Amino acid sequence: MTFMNPEDNQNPAQAGNRPVILSVLDNLTYEASAVVQIKLTGFQVQLKDLKVTMYPANTQGGSMNQKPIDLQLKEVQSNDNLGIHNIVVATPASCTIAPPGDYMLSVVFQGVSSVAKKTCAIDTRD
């Protein structure tokens, strides 16, 4: 399943700016940090240029009023030679912000969105 972020400016001239998500955890736990690894060559990636968003993927039986969740960006660790960037994000604080279930995670760099990857919010607390 592919999903394009509705915030993507869809400008063909900026197709080279499109980040590619290389990895994201299959399961995100609440009140934690997670790393989203992207490939984007030829650019210095800074926090001010990024946005990482989770979009609810469950349309069957879930609340249709669920909204996209912007994740707090903590840090970017870059290897500019390889064009690999690790984005450290804070996961949602609780299930009231992001109910457990499937989400599509997208990275936007300077207005250009990646193709989203599936992840899941899970509650591991007792």
C-alpha positions, 0 to 999 in steps of 0.5 A: 500500500502506498500513500502520498502525504496530502501536504506534498506540493507535487512539484515535478521540479522538486522530485529529486528532493523526495526523501525515501524512508529506509526504515521505521520501527514496525511498532512504536511504543508511547512516551519513547524515542524512535528513529526514522531513517531516510535517504536524501542525497545532495542536501544538508538535512536540518530539523527546520526542513523536516516534518514527520507525521503519522496518519491513521490507517484504520478506516474500518471500525476506528474513529473517522475523526482521527487526525494526523499526528505530527511527531516532535523532532528531537535530532537529525544524525546525518552521513552526508557522504551517503545521503543517509539521515537518522531522524530521532522523533518523540512518539506520542505520549499516550493512547488518547493522542494516538489510539493503538492501531495502524498508521502510515508514517510520512516524512516531508522535506522542504514541502516534498513528501516521502511515500509513507511506510506502515507502522503501528502504535502499541501500548506496552504498559501494564 
